[in-house]
């Protein structure tokens, strides 16, 4: 399944990749190895709200996931909430 998602992304088919990620989450709920790349795809589609939500969900599972921390902090910074962004960078 991992190769399928990578191929779909290389073929510029992010929606197909998202569907594959959703099916993977049905089988393996709360799996960090699925949530993080799914959030990246949403970020690439400029759906920053969904991306930030997935990264926050990921932080519930793995509180020290560096990529998720940085992305959530960046989201808060650009949403004019620098005080919240600082919480994540400490």
N, C-alpha and C positions, 0 to 999 in steps of 0.2 A: 504494500500500500504506500510506503514511503517513496518508492520510485515513481509511482503513479502521480503523486502530488507534485514531485519535482518536475516531472515531464510536463504536467499541465501548466505549471508556472513558467517553464521555459518556452512553451508554445503560446504564451500570453493568454492563458485561460484561467484567470484568477477565480472566477465564479465556479468553474468546475472543480478547482482545487478546494475551494471553501466547502463545496458539497462533500468532497471526499473527507475533509477534516471533520465535518459534522457526523458522517457515518462512523468515523473512528471514535469520536467522542461518545457516540451511542454505545459502542462496545467497551470503551475504556474511559468512563467519566472522570473528570478532574485530572487527566493525564497531562502533565506539564509539557511533555514532548509533542503534544498535539496543540495545546492552547497557545504556546508561544509563536509557532509559525503561523497559526491562524490569525493571531493579532497582527503579525507582520503583514499579512496579505491585506487585511482591512486598512492598515496604515498606508499601504501602497495604493489602495483604492481611495484614499483621502477620506475614509470614514473613521475619523479620529475618535468619535464618541464610542463606537463599538470596540475599536482597538483599545482604548483606555479601559473600558469595562473588562475586556478579556485579560488585560495585564493586571488589573486589580484582582480579578478572580484568581489569576495565577499566583499573586502575592499571598492570597489566603492559603494556598497549597504549599508554596515555597517562599517564605518571607525574605529570603536572601537572594532571590533570583535577580541578578544584576541588571539584565536587560529590562525586566519589568519595572524595577525601581526607577531606572533612568527614564523610561518612556512615560510612566505616570507622572514623574516630577516635571518632565518637559511639557506634558499636557497641561498641568496646573500652571506652569510658568507662562505659557502662551495664552492661557485662558484668564490672564490678569489676576492670578492667585499666587503671587510669588511666596507668600508666607507658607502656603501649603507645599509648594515645591521645595522649600528649604527643609521641611520635615523629612522628605525622602532623601535629601542629599547629606544628611547628618549621619 
